[in-house]
Amino acid sequence: MTWSHPRGYDPMVACSSLWQQKTGVAIEWDKRSLQDFESFSVEELARAYDLIVIDHPHVGQITAEGCLEPLDVAGREAERTALASGSVGQSYPSYSWQGRQWAFPIDAASQVQAWRPDALDAPPARWSDVLDLARQGRVLLPLRPPHSLMVFYTLAGNLGHSCATDPSRDLIDIATGGEVFEAMREIAALVDAACFEMDPIAVSERMAEADSKIVCAPLIYGYVSYAVTGFRVNRLAFADIPVIGASGLIGSALGGTGIAVSAFSKAKDAAIDFAYWVASGDVQRGTYAAAGGQPGHTAAWEDEAVNAATGNFYRDTRATLEGAWVRPRHDGSMAFQQAASDRIIAGLTSRHRAGQVVADLNRLFRESVPAPGAACGGA
C-alpha cells in the first residue's frame, strides 16, 4: 500500500516490475489518497498488506501495536550501514525507534519553497520578501491539516526554537509560540482563504495552471513531479526555505516516506528483501527516480542526470533537507497532529489570542500520550 500520486505510486510499480524480472516475485500495489495516507490506521493496513509505505511519525504507534516487522535483521549489517550513510538529512534515523529500524527511507522531503522561474528572477530568500509577494496576491500556503502544524513547526525551527518532541514537556514556550502564531496570522491574512482547504498537491496544481498569478509557495512539501518540464503547463522550481530567523537554513519539518514490512505478512523474508533493495542507492538513482519518484538516498540527490531531469530539484533544496527537524514520533503523535492543526486553523480563522492558542497546543501535546492498552501483537 502506498499513496495516490505519481511520486508515490509510479516508482513502486516500476521497481516491482524490475524486481519480478530479477527474482520472480510479483508485488502488486494499491494506493490511498494523501489525506488517508497521513491518517489511516497502520495496524489495519498491516493486516491487509505485506509492504506498506509509512510516515516516520507513525513509528511510536506501530511499535506500541507491534504491527510492523523490524528491518534490522541479523546478517545484513553492512547493507544497513550503507543505507544509513546514504541518508538525506535525518531520513534514515527518523524510522528508528526504541533501538530498532522500522522502515527504510525511499522518499526524502521536508518543507521547502516552490516558485515560478518564468515569473520571478529568483526565489525569495527572506520571509519579509515572501510577505511582499503575498501582498500582491501572488502567494499560496498549504494550511489544510496537518500542514498548518507543519508551517508552525518550520517557522519555530527556523527561528532557532524547534518544538519539543517529548510530550512530557510543553511543545513550545508561550512567547516563542506566540511569535510563530503571529507570523502565521500575518501571512494567512494575505493569502486566499482557500489555503485552509489546500494541501501541497492542490497548491502546486494552482501554481502550475496556465495564466496562474501564483508565483511562490514559501513552505510546502516539495513534489518533484512539478519540477519536470511538461508535467504541467507551468514548470515549478524548488529552492531552500526563505529564512525568518538568523540561524540559516534550519528547522524545516521533515517529511518523506519509508518502506515497511507487516508483522502479519506470510512472506516476510521476501518483503524484507524487497525493502532493502528498493531503498538502495543504485535503485533509488536508477529505476526509482526515472519513474517519477523522489528518492530518499543521496546517490540520487547527488546524481547529475537525476538533477538535470528535474531542474536541479535535489541540489537546490538539499541544504534545507540537511537542516530539517524530526517531528514528534511517540504513540499518539498522529492524533496530536490533527488536533493541533485544527486548533491552529481555528485560532487563525476566529482571531484567537496567540497565547490562548499556544497554551492549547501545549495542553494537547501533553495529553497526546494514550492510556496504556493492549498492543495488536502477532507475528
Residue, then its C-alpha position, 0 to 999 in steps of 0.5 A: m500500500t502506498w499513496s495516490h500520486p505519481r511520486g508515490y505510486d509510479p516508482m513502486v510499480a516500476c521497481s516491482s516490475l524490475w524486481q519480478q524480472k530479477t527474482g520472480v516475485a510479483i508485488e502488486w500495489d494499491k494506493r490511498s489518497l494523501q489525506d488517508f495516507e497521513s491518517f489511516s490506521v497502520e495496524e489495519l493496513a498491516r493486516a491487509y498488506d505485506l509492504i506498506v509505505i509509512d510516515h516516520p511519525h507513525v513509528g511510536q504507534i506501530t511499535a506500541e501495536g507491534c504491527l510492523e516487522p523490524l528491518d534490522v535483521a541479523g546478517r545484513e549489517a553492512e547493507r544497513t550501514a550503507l543505507a544509513s550513510g546514504s541518508v538525506g538529512q535525518s531520513y534514515p534515523s527518523y524510522s528508528w525507534q526504541g533501538r530498532q529500524w522500522a522502515f527504510p527511507i525511499d522518499a526524502a522531503s521536508q518543507v521547502q519553497a516552490w516558485r515560478p522561474d518564468a515569473l520571478d528572477a529568483p526565489p525569495a530568500r527572506w520571509s519579509d520578501v515572501l510577505d511582499l509577494a503575498r501582498q500582491g496576491r501572488v502567494l499560496l500556503p498549504l494550511r489544510p491539516p496537518h500542514s498548518l502544524m507543519v508551517f508552525y513547526t518550520l517557522a519555530g525551527n527556523l527561528g532557532h526554537s524547534c518544538a519539543t518532541d517529548p510530550s512530557r514537556d510543553l511543545i513550545d514556550i508561550a512567547t516563542g509560540g506566540e511569535v510563530f502564531e503571529a507570523m502565521r496570522e500575518i501571512a494567512a491574512l494575505v493569502d486566499a482563504a482557500c489555503f485552509e482547504m489546500d494541501p501541497i498537491a492542490v497548491s502546486e496544481r494552482m501554481a502550475e495552471a496556465d495564466s496562474k498569478i501564483v508565483c511562490a509557495p514559501l513552505i510546502y512539501g516539495y513534489v518533484s513531479y512539478a519540477v519536470t518540464g511538461f508535467r504541467v503547463n507551468r514548470l515549478a522550481f524548488a529552492d531552500i526555505p526563505v529564512i525568518g530567523a538568523s540561524g540559516l537554513i534550519g528547522s524545516a519539518l521533515g517529511g518523506t516516506g519509508i518502506a515497511v514490512s507487516a508483522f502479519s505478512k506470510a512472506k516476510d523474508a521476501a518483503i524484507d528483501f524487497a525493502y532493502w533493495v528498493a531503498s538502495g542507492d543504485v535503485q533509488r538513482g536508477t529505476y526509482a527516480a526515472a519513474g517519477g519518484q523522489p528518492g530518499h538516498t543521496a546517490a540520487w540527490e547527488d546524481e547529475a542526470v537525476n538533477a538535470a531531469t528535474g531542474n536541479f530539484y535535489r541540489d537546490t533544496r538539499a541544504t534545507l533537507e540537511g537542516a530539517w527537524v524530526r517531528p514528534r514520533h511517540d504513540g499518539s503523535m498522529a492524533f496530536q497532529q490533527a488536533a493541533s492543526d485544527r486548533i491552529i486553523a481555528g485560532l487563525t480563522s476566529r482571531h484567537r489570542a496567540g497565547q490562548v492558542v499556544a497554551d492549547l497546543n501545549r495542553l494537547f501535546r501533553e495529553s497526546v500520550p494514550a492510556p496504556g492498552a493492549a498492543c495488536g501483537g502477532a507475528 
